[in-house]
């Protein structure tokens, strides 16, 4: 029988007492809100089938959508997955950091098969946020930790985003997320890297590390990594991209000099800085998603560098919504 979660999350700052409380909850099979440098995660014991099932239940996440497994160190990752040379090069440069590698599970890998959606691969990452690293080290094992939001909705970049959306018992408040976009996800086709989800580690970074430019994943193929569903990262209000004007009732998500006429305007980066825009994206989408707003008009963002990752999220936020079951 599934244990009930508290109706109101406790939000606590990092520290020894918070870590001890978090570890106790994780060992009891309860998910918690975990800060990372990308977005906040809904973390649970990756080797506990029931705990992983609670993640899917709390998020309303489709069971065919795999989870990212967070580890404290390289040795833990290599005990779970096989790492080819190209993967090792990427890990050398970008771990800890906003990079997830999708690799073949080792025989006897203890991570729940539900976490990898029954695939023979596993998505693994070593986060850079000090609170996440402290908690992973104290827990002593891998944590499954997708973004801590209802499935398909805007990802959380503050502790209070998590506490306001999911009935977790505890959220560790690590402050606003520095990167603000989910991690880059890279898989492999032999020695060729495959960009499964863009992020702060760019295509140029991947090519410089491996000597091979990554090829894109097949949009029409089966889900092989998180963040590949057509409609994802979506506010309740409809999102309209590449806006050159503001229509009646719309709020404006600007980039650079804003357009006139919006009932509400937030600016990803007045100076046109893509790093600032990435860090602000999800928090600003949430802030503009109000009952009095008929839609969110988004100004164009350059399709270069980190802009590719921002636009990938925006396209999924603007995609047609699936009808409720």
N, C-alpha and C positions, 0 to 999 in steps of 0.2 A: 504494500500500500504506500502511495506517495505521501511523504511528510508535507505538512502545510508550511509555507513560508510566511514570514511576517508581512503584514500589510504595508508597513512603512520601514524602509531601509534606514539603518544607522549609518551615518556618514562620518568617518573618522580620519584624522590625518595619519600619515605613515609614522611608524615608530615601533619599538619592541612590543608594546602592549597590543597594538593593532595587529601586528604580524602574528602574534600568538593567537589572538582571537580568530583571525582569518584562517590560519592553519587548522585550528580546531573545527571550524565549520567545514572546510574542505575535506578533512578526514572523516567527518560525519556524513559526507555525501551531498553537502549543500553548496550550490554555486554562490560566488561573491562577485562584486564589481571590482575590477582590477585596472589601475591606470597603466597605460603604455605610452610611448612617444607618438604612436599613430592615432589610435582611438581607444576608448575604454573597452575592456573585454568583460564578457560574462564567463568567469573562470570556474572550472570544476575539475576534479580528479580525472585525468584522461584515461586511466586504467580501470575505472569503475563504471560498468555499463549503466547502472541506475543513475549515477550522477550525470553522465553524458546525456542520458535520455531526458533528464530534467532541463538541460540546456535547450534541447529541441522543443520541449513542452513550453517552457517559459517564453521563448522567442516566437513560438508558432512557426518554427523553421521546417521546411520540407526535409524529410529524412534522406533524400538523395543529394543534399547539399553538404559537402564535407566541411569539417572544422579545422582550424589551424591549431597545431599543438605547440605550446610554448615551453621552452626548456631553459634551464639555468646556464648550461655550458655546452661546449662542443662535444664533450665525451658522452653526455646524455643523448644528444642527437644521433651520434654515430652508433649508439647501442640500439636505436630504434629503426634507422634507415641506412641504406647503402649509399655512400657518397662518391660519385665519380669525380674525376679530376676537375672538370669544369665547375661542379658544385663546390668543391673544396676551395677553388680560387675565389668564387663569389663569397663564400663564408669567411675566408681570410680577410677580405676587404670590408664586408658589410655587416658582419656579426660582431657584437650585438648591434642591432639596428633594424630599419624598416624593410627587411627582405625576408620573404618566405620561400623556401625551396620545397618543391613537390618531388619526392624521391621514393624509390621502391622500399616497401617495408621489409625489414629483416625477418627471417624465420624466427618464430617465437616472440615477436614484438608484442609487448603486453598491452599496448594501447587498444582501447575498445574498437572493434570493427565498425560500430555505429558512428564513431568519430570520423572515420574515413569513408563513410557511406558505402562500405563493402568493397571499396576499391583496393587494389594491391599496392597503392601508393599512400603516402602520408605527407601532409603539408606541415613543415616544421619551421620554427622561427625562434631566435634568441633576442628578446626585447632589450632595449637599451635603458628604459626608464629605471632609475635606482630603486623605486618602491617595488616594481615588478620583479626585479632581480633579487631583492632581499627576500621577497615572499617565496619565489621559486626555490631559492637556496634553502630556506627554512622548511618548506614543504618536502623537499627531497625527491621530487618526481615530476613528470610532465603534467602540464595543465592544458586541457582543451579550453580555448578562449576566443570564441567569435565575438563580434561587436555586441555590446551590451544594450541592445535595442530590440523592439519587435521586428520580426523578419520583414525585410523590404523597406523599412522606414529609415529615416535619417540617422546616421551613425552618431554616437555620443562622444563629445570632446571635453565634457566636464563631469564631475562626480554627480552633480545634481541633475544632469540629463538622465543618468542611469536611475537615480533614486526616484525620479518622477515618472518613469516608464515601466520598470520591472520590480516585482515584489521580492527582491533579494534581501537577505538578512543584514548584509554589510556591504558598504562601498568604501574602498580605500581612496581617500581624496588626495591624488597626486598633483592637483592643479590642472589648468588647461593643457591639452595635448600639444606638444611642440610642433609636430608634423601636421596633424589634423586630417590626414588621409590614411586609409588602410594601407598595409604594406604592399609593396611590389611582390607579385607571385611569379616564380620562374619554375617551369618544368623542363624536361629534357627529352629530346627525340634522338637517341644515341648521344653523340657529342654536341648536338645543336641545341642551344637554349631556346625555350618556347615561352614567350611572354603571355602568361595566363591572366594577369591583371596588372595594369600599369600603376606606378606609385612613385615615391621619392627617389628610389633607385631607378634611373632612367635607362632607356634602350642603349644610349651611348655608354653609360656606365657598365652595362652588361657586356657590350662588345669589347670595351677596353680591358675588362677583367678576363674574358674568355678567348678573345681573338676572333669570335664569331658573332655576327649580328643576330639578335633573336628574331625568330619568326613569330607572327601572331598566331593565337589559337583559332580554331575553327568555330566561328560564332554559331554555326548550325549544328555542332556536335553536342554530345552529352556533357553535362556539368562535370568538370574535372577539378575545379578549385572554387573556393568561395568567391562571391562577387560577380558571378557570370550569369545570373538570372537576368532576363531582359529588363524587367522592372525592379529597380533596387534603389536604395538610398532615397526613397521618395517621401516628400511631405504630403500631407493630406490635400493641400491646394495643388491644382495643376501647374506644371512648370513649362514655360515657353522660352526656348533658347534663341540666341542670336538676335535679341530684341533691338530694333532700331528706333522704336517708339514705345510709349507706355499706353496701354489701353485702359478704358474706364474700369475702375475697381481693382486694378493690378497693383501689387507692390513691386519694387525694383531691387534686384540684386545687381549692383553696378560693379564695373571694373574700369578704373581710370575715371575721367570726368563723367559724371552721371547725366542721364537723360532727364529732362524736365517732365513734370506732370504726374509723378507717382504719389499715391496716398501714403506710402511709407517707403523709405529707401535705406538700404545698408550697402556699404561699399567694401567689396572683398579686398581691394587695395587701391586707394586713390592715386598712388604713385605708379601703379602697374607692376608691382612686385609679385611674381608668381608664388614665391615661398610664403609671403604674407597672405595671399589669396587662398592657398591650400590650407593654411592653419585656421582661416576664418570660415571656410566653406560650410561645414556642417552646422556650426553654431548659428551662422546667419540664416541658413535655410530654415532652421528651427524657429528663429526669432520672427521671421516673416510669415510663418505658417500660422495665421491667426484667423478666427472665425469671420472677421470683417474684410478679409482679403479674398477676392475672387480668383486670383491666380498670381503667380510669381514670374515676372519677366526678367530674364537673365541676359545681360549684355555679353557680347562676344569675348571670349578668352583666347589668347593666341595658342595655336596648336603646336607649340614648341616646348621641349624640355618638360618641366613639371606641369605645364599647361595641358599636355596630353592626358595626364592622370586626372586633372581637374575636369576636363571635358568628358572623359570616360564616365566619371561619376554623374555629371550633369545629364549626359545622354540617357543613362539608366533612370535617373530621377524623373526625366521627362517622358519616358517610354509609356505606351498604353498600359494601364493597370489591368492585372488579371481579375476576372470576376470572382467574388467571394464564393467559397464552396457552399 
